[in-house]
């Protein structure tokens, strides 16, 4: 039987694999891709201001980690075995489940779109249509950070950019600052508005919702209604002590984790903690519970402008933020650090 298998080479998976290798564990990292995709750069890729969000995995992954190209379709937890799409099987002593998330596919009724930028393929598809239809207006549905950042970097489109959200966008100072910046850029911001995306003209991009792969569901592992793998306070799956989860595709069943948001700022420390839990189990030690306190939330507001909003450990907003050029510089340094 193999040692530790890490499923997924996103923020959580790469962090877990590298940390485990550094702790002397024998690690295999399974991913269908040869590159790591910086999802925090995809809005720039879609806008055509950045050629790629890819970084070769061999530049990021510890040299002691064995990389396996493959797509997992089922986990047999009883036999401690992973089935890959090509028919191969991998055995494991410990498994780190870090497969990440993607977009919710929507019916198109024969129409192109709505577009998304939740992964590289969807970002490139949007980039292509923006080039092919330079005179089409763009409507972005959803004003989370993804929608705001995409709108800001598309602001110079002559056909115009509009962003629509059901939220009033007034609850937090950062939201109000984002709306002010977008309107200054000439972007139409409609808050408190619900729409049918099928009726919107031009190029429509939705930045709401997510979906995790069905791997945990198809494997009979405990999941929530969204299909995320349920893990306990120490990131171990209840009833399956050889499986640890990290990243977007898991949900921590603990009141102490209620503030966690889907972000690389969450996935990276979760990946590191998952590695520590695996190492503790292999050494016969009791792993510690996962805790995470946030420091800031960063936003790219187009050009070299950004905003770094300080937050409390529970992600509640503090009264101080770094806006403008300095905010953009700090945002870029955070991205590079990531």
C-alpha positions in Angstrom: 0.0 0.0 0.0 1.2 3.5 -0.8 1.7 6.2 1.8 0.1 9.6 1.5 -1.9 10.5 -1.6 -3.0 14.2 -2.2 -5.9 14.6 -4.6 -5.8 18.0 -6.3 -3.0 20.4 -7.1 -4.7 23.7 -6.3 -3.7 26.0 -3.4 -4.6 23.5 -0.7 -3.3 20.4 -2.5 0.1 21.8 -3.4 0.6 23.3 0.1 -0.3 19.9 1.7 2.0 17.9 -0.6 4.9 20.2 -0.1 4.5 20.3 3.7 4.2 16.6 3.9 7.3 16.1 1.8 9.1 18.5 4.1 8.0 16.5 7.1 9.6 13.4 5.5 6.4 11.7 4.4 6.2 9.7 1.1 3.7 11.7 -1.0 2.0 11.3 -4.3 0.2 14.2 -5.8 -2.7 13.4 -8.3 -3.9 16.0 -10.8 -5.0 15.9 -14.4 -3.0 19.0 -15.1 0.7 19.8 -15.6 0.3 23.4 -14.4 -1.0 25.2 -11.3 -3.6 27.8 -12.2 -3.6 31.0 -10.2 -7.4 31.5 -9.9 -6.8 35.0 -8.4 -5.4 36.0 -11.8 -8.2 34.7 -14.0 -10.2 38.0 -14.2 -7.0 39.5 -15.8 -6.7 36.6 -18.2 -10.4 37.0 -19.2 -9.9 40.7 -19.8 -6.8 40.0 -21.9 -4.4 42.0 -19.7 -2.6 38.9 -18.6 -1.6 36.1 -21.1 -1.9 33.2 -18.6 -2.5 32.3 -15.0 -0.5 29.1 -15.3 2.7 28.1 -13.4 4.3 24.8 -14.1 3.8 22.4 -11.2 7.4 21.4 -11.4 8.3 24.9 -10.3 6.1 24.7 -7.2 6.1 21.1 -6.0 8.7 19.7 -3.7 11.2 17.5 -5.6 10.4 14.6 -3.3 6.7 14.6 -4.3 5.8 12.0 -6.9 3.4 13.5 -9.4 0.7 11.4 -11.0 -1.3 12.6 -13.9 -4.9 11.4 -13.5 -8.5 12.2 -12.7 -10.1 10.5 -9.7 -13.6 9.2 -10.2 -14.2 7.2 -7.0 -12.6 6.7 -3.6 -13.0 3.3 -2.0 -12.5 4.2 1.6 -13.0 0.7 2.9 -10.2 -0.6 0.7 -8.2 2.6 0.9 -8.1 2.8 -2.9 -8.6 5.5 -5.5 -10.0 4.7 -9.0 -8.8 6.9 -11.8 -10.8 7.7 -15.0 -8.3 5.7 -17.1 -8.9 2.5 -15.1 -5.8 2.7 -12.9 -6.1 2.3 -9.2 -4.0 3.9 -6.4 -3.8 2.7 -2.9 -3.1 4.9 0.1 -2.5 4.8 3.8 -3.6 8.4 4.2 -5.5 10.6 1.8 -5.7 14.4 1.5 -8.9 15.4 -0.3 -8.2 18.8 -1.9 -10.0 18.8 -5.3 -11.2 22.4 -5.2 -14.3 23.9 -6.8 -15.6 25.1 -10.1 -18.6 26.8 -11.7 -22.3 25.8 -11.6 -23.1 24.8 -15.2 -26.2 26.6 -16.5 -28.6 25.7 -19.4 -27.9 27.9 -22.4 -31.0 27.1 -24.5 -28.9 27.1 -27.5 -27.3 30.4 -26.7 -23.7 31.1 -26.0 -23.0 31.8 -22.3 -23.6 32.9 -19.7 -19.8 33.0 -19.3 -17.8 32.5 -16.1 -14.2 32.9 -14.9 -14.1 30.1 -12.3 -11.4 28.2 -14.1 -8.9 28.7 -16.9 -11.1 27.2 -19.7 -14.0 29.5 -18.8 -11.8 32.6 -18.5 -10.2 31.9 -21.9 -13.7 31.4 -23.5 -14.7 34.8 -22.2 -11.5 36.4 -23.4 -12.2 35.0 -26.9 -15.7 36.3 -27.1 -14.6 39.7 -25.8 -12.1 39.9 -28.7 -14.7 38.6 -31.2 -17.4 41.0 -30.2 -15.7 44.2 -29.2 -18.9 46.2 -29.7 -21.0 44.1 -27.4 -21.9 45.4 -24.0 -20.9 43.3 -21.0 -23.2 42.6 -18.1 -21.7 41.0 -15.0 -24.2 39.3 -12.6 -22.9 39.1 -9.1 -20.9 41.7 -7.1 -18.6 39.6 -5.0 -14.9 40.2 -5.4 -14.8 38.2 -8.6 -17.5 40.3 -10.3 -16.0 43.6 -9.0 -12.5 42.8 -10.1 -13.7 41.6 -13.6 -15.8 44.8 -14.0 -12.9 47.0 -13.0 -10.4 45.5 -15.5 -13.1 45.7 -18.3 -13.9 49.3 -17.6 -12.3 50.6 -20.8 -14.6 48.7 -23.2 -16.3 51.2 -25.4 -19.5 49.3 -25.5 -19.9 49.6 -21.8 -19.9 47.4 -18.7 -22.7 46.9 -16.3 -22.7 45.0 -13.0 -25.9 43.7 -11.3 -26.3 42.4 -7.9 -29.3 41.5 -5.6 -27.3 42.9 -2.7 -27.7 46.5 -1.7 -23.9 46.8 -1.5 -24.0 49.1 1.6 -23.4 46.7 4.5 -19.6 47.1 4.5 -17.2 50.0 3.9 -15.4 47.9 1.3 -18.6 47.3 -0.7 -19.3 51.0 -0.7 -15.8 51.8 -1.8 -16.0 49.3 -4.6 -19.3 50.7 -5.9 -17.8 54.2 -5.8 -14.7 53.1 -7.7 -16.7 51.2 -10.4 -19.0 54.2 -11.0 -16.0 56.5 -11.3 -14.7 54.2 -14.0 -18.0 54.6 -15.9 -19.4 51.2 -15.0 -23.2 51.1 -14.4 -23.8 49.5 -11.0 -27.3 48.2 -10.3 -27.7 47.1 -6.7 -30.7 45.4 -5.1 -31.7 44.0 -8.5 -32.6 40.5 -9.5 -32.5 39.5 -13.2 -33.1 36.5 -15.5 -29.7 36.1 -17.2 -31.5 34.7 -20.3 -33.0 38.1 -21.0 -29.9 40.2 -20.8 -28.4 41.6 -24.0 -24.8 41.3 -25.1 -22.1 39.3 -23.3 -23.3 38.0 -19.9 -21.0 36.8 -17.2 -22.2 35.3 -14.0 -19.9 35.3 -11.0 -22.3 33.8 -8.4 -22.4 30.3 -7.2 -20.0 27.4 -7.3 -20.0 23.7 -7.6 -17.6 21.1 -6.3 -17.0 17.8 -8.1 -19.2 14.9 -7.2 -16.2 12.7 -6.1 -17.2 12.6 -2.4 -20.8 12.0 -3.2 -20.0 9.2 -5.7 -17.7 7.7 -3.2 -20.3 7.5 -0.4 -18.5 9.9 1.9 -20.3 12.3 4.1 -21.2 15.5 2.3 -23.4 18.6 2.7 -26.2 19.6 0.3 -23.6 21.2 -2.0 -21.6 18.0 -2.3 -18.7 19.3 -0.1 -16.9 16.7 1.9 -17.7 17.1 5.6 -14.7 17.1 8.0 -14.4 17.6 11.7 -12.5 20.2 13.7 -9.2 18.6 12.9 -10.1 18.2 9.1 -10.5 14.5 9.4 -13.6 12.9 7.9 -15.9 11.6 10.6 -16.0 7.8 10.4 -13.1 7.7 7.9 -9.9 8.4 9.9 -7.5 7.9 7.0 -9.1 10.8 5.0 -8.3 14.5 5.6 -9.9 17.3 3.7 -8.8 20.9 2.8 -9.8 23.7 0.4 -13.0 24.7 -1.3 -14.4 21.1 -1.7 -14.7 20.6 2.1 -16.8 22.1 4.9 -15.7 22.0 8.5 -18.5 20.9 10.8 -17.7 23.2 13.7 -19.1 26.5 14.9 -15.5 27.7 15.1 -15.4 27.5 11.3 -18.5 29.4 10.5 -16.5 32.4 9.3 -14.5 30.6 6.7 -14.8 31.7 3.1 -13.8 30.2 -0.1 -10.4 31.8 -0.9 -6.8 31.0 -1.3 -6.4 32.7 2.1 -8.4 29.8 3.5 -7.1 27.0 1.3 -3.4 27.5 2.0 -3.5 27.3 5.8 -6.1 24.4 5.5 -3.6 22.5 3.3 -0.8 23.1 5.7 -3.0 21.9 8.6 -4.1 18.9 6.7 -0.5 17.9 6.3 0.1 18.4 10.0 -2.9 16.2 10.8 -1.6 13.4 8.5 1.8 13.6 10.0 0.3 13.5 13.5 -1.7 10.4 12.7 1.3 8.6 11.2 3.2 9.3 14.4 0.5 8.1 16.7 -0.2 11.7 18.0 -3.5 13.5 18.5 -3.9 16.2 15.9 -5.0 19.7 16.8 -8.2 21.4 15.7 -8.0 23.7 12.7 -8.2 27.4 13.5 -7.9 30.3 11.2 -8.0 34.1 11.8 -8.1 36.4 8.8 -6.1 39.6 8.4 -7.3 41.3 5.3 -9.3 41.1 2.1 -7.7 42.4 -1.1 -9.3 43.6 -4.3 -8.0 44.5 -7.7 -9.8 47.6 -8.9 -8.3 48.0 -12.4 -5.0 49.4 -13.7 -2.7 49.6 -10.7 -5.4 50.5 -8.2 -6.4 48.2 -5.4 -7.8 48.1 -1.9 -6.6 46.1 1.1 -9.3 46.0 3.7 -8.2 45.0 7.1 -10.5 42.5 8.9 -10.8 40.8 12.2 -9.9 37.2 12.8 -13.6 36.3 12.2 -13.5 38.2 8.9 -15.5 41.2 10.3 -14.5 44.5 8.8 -12.1 46.8 10.6 -12.1 50.6 10.2 -8.8 50.8 8.3 -8.1 50.1 4.6 -5.3 50.8 2.2 -6.8 52.1 -1.1 -5.4 53.5 -4.4 -2.0 52.9 -5.8 -0.6 51.6 -2.5 -3.5 49.3 -2.2 -2.8 48.0 -5.7 0.9 47.5 -4.8 0.0 45.6 -1.7 -2.6 43.5 -3.5 0.0 42.5 -6.1 2.5 41.6 -3.4 -0.1 39.4 -1.7 -0.8 37.6 -5.0 2.9 37.0 -5.6 3.4 35.7 -2.1 0.4 33.4 -2.6 
